[in-house]
Amino acid sequence: MKRRQFTAIATVLATSAMVAMAPAQADDSLTAVMAKKSIAIGIPVDFAPYGFMGPDLKPQGLDVAVAQMIADKMGVKADLVPVSTPNRIPYLQTKKIDLIVSALGKNAERARVIDFTIAYAPFYQAVFGPNSLSIKSFADLGGKTIAVTRGTIQDDVLQQVAPPTLKIQRFEDDNSTVAAFVTQQTQLVATGAAVAAMAIQKYPKVDAEYKLLLKDSPNFIGVRKGETALLAKVNEILRQAKADGTLGNYAQRWLGRGTGELPE
């Protein structure tokens, strides 16, 4: 068994075991939030344009705007907690946060341990590389090197579609992943289109472009298992924000395009 497959299986088993041993989750988060008049929301701060630190050293971006909107609509204070890809789900499970609004994609493994709202923003993962490198199909990735953030959806998809000779280099966060590509440690990078767009704009000499679509995977908000009242409340807010154009305006401002058709 390949090492990466063994690691993935071990991670899923460990997470499932932790959930099985945990006490049943009471449906009380919404009550607690309203009682303390604040809601702790995990947001990214190193994943522009979804979440990053502005010149005033305050977080900003699409996810930050959505998190603040949810708190405002609930009439409570937004306690914005910086999270990373590896710790955001553990933070939710251990009640360090009440919601994850951090470019979170939905997949079967995550759905076993947390619940998801309806989608609130577009996001797709793709392979990007220099214009000089011809990549027309996944077979063309053979013998190449590619950077990807460990544990992400693009990491999962790469393992499924990449030829055996593709050399995948994994990094712990998106900044490190992009840095590996722009400094030519790798020939290619697998990341979200919005992240790639920011990198292309910041590093024009790389002359990078879109190569292959990995997955169209919109963003969802993560909620603890069993917290049905909070889940219903956030879905109500998101549906209204979709209907009145708020979510579309956020996407246009931060991503340069509207939300399109988002799944329920």
C-alpha positions, 0 to 999 in steps of 0.5 A, spaced: 500 500 500 502 506 498 504 511 503 499 516 502 494 511 501 495 508 508 496 515 511 489 517 508 486 511 511 489 512 518 487 519 518 479 517 517 480 511 522 482 516 527 477 521 526 472 516 526 474 513 532 474 520 536 467 521 534 465 514 536 468 515 543 465 522 544 459 524 547 452 525 543 452 532 541 446 536 544 443 541 540 444 547 544 449 551 540 444 556 537 441 557 544 448 558 547 450 563 542 444 567 543 445 567 551 452 570 550 451 574 544 457 572 540 458 567 535 465 564 534 467 563 527 473 560 524 476 564 518 482 564 514 487 569 514 492 567 509 488 565 504 486 571 499 481 573 497 477 569 502 481 571 508 487 575 509 490 581 513 489 588 511 494 593 511 490 595 518 492 588 520 485 586 521 482 580 517 478 581 510 476 578 504 469 574 502 469 569 508 470 574 513 465 578 510 460 572 510 462 571 517 460 578 519 454 578 516 451 572 519 453 575 526 450 581 524 443 578 522 443 574 528 444 580 532 450 578 536 458 580 536 462 576 531 468 573 534 473 571 528 478 566 530 483 565 525 484 557 523 488 553 518 486 547 513 489 542 518 486 545 525 479 548 522 475 541 523 478 540 530 477 547 532 469 546 531 469 539 534 472 541 540 468 547 541 473 552 540 469 555 534 461 555 533 462 555 525 467 554 520 467 560 514 474 558 511 473 556 504 471 549 506 469 544 501 464 538 502 466 531 501 464 524 504 470 524 509 468 531 512 461 529 512 462 523 517 464 528 522 461 535 521 455 538 518 454 543 512 450 549 510 448 550 503 453 553 499 455 560 499 460 562 494 464 559 488 470 555 488 474 551 484 480 547 484 485 547 478 492 545 476 496 552 474 503 552 470 507 557 466 505 558 459 511 555 456 509 548 459 504 544 455 499 541 459 493 538 455 491 532 459 492 529 466 497 524 462 501 530 460 503 531 468 507 525 468 514 526 470 512 533 472 513 536 479 507 539 483 505 543 489 499 542 493 496 543 500 496 537 504 489 534 506 485 539 501 480 537 496 485 538 490 490 533 494 485 528 494 483 529 487 490 529 484 491 522 488 485 519 483 487 522 477 495 523 476 499 519 473 504 515 477 510 519 475 507 525 477 511 528 483 507 531 488 510 535 493 505 537 499 505 543 504 502 545 510 499 551 508 497 555 502 502 560 502 507 555 502 504 551 496 504 557 492 511 559 494 514 553 492 511 554 485 513 561 484 520 560 486 520 554 481 521 548 487 515 545 483 513 546 475 506 546 477 501 548 483 494 545 484 490 550 488 483 554 488 482 559 482 482 565 486 488 563 490 492 562 483 489 569 480 492 572 486 499 569 485 499 570 478 497 578 479 503 578 485 508 574 481 507 576 473 514 574 471 512 567 473 507 567 467 502 562 470 496 560 467 490 555 468 491 548 465 486 543 468 480 543 472 480 538 478 474 539 481 468 545 481 467 545 489 463 551 492 464 553 499 460 551 505 459 553 512 461 547 517 457 546 523 458 541 529 454 534 528 447 534 531 447 542 531 440 542 527 438 549 530 444 553 528 444 549 522 437 551 520 438 559 522 445 559 518 441 556 512 436 561 513 441 567 513 444 564 507 438 563 503 436 570 504 443 573 502 442 569 496 436 572 494 437 579 495 444 579 492 448 580 498 452 573 496 453 575 489 456 582 491 461 579 495 463 574 490 463 579 485 467 584 489 472 579 492 473 574 486 471 578 480 465 574 478 458 572 481 456 566 485 453 562 479 448 556 481 450 554 488 447 548 490 443 547 496 
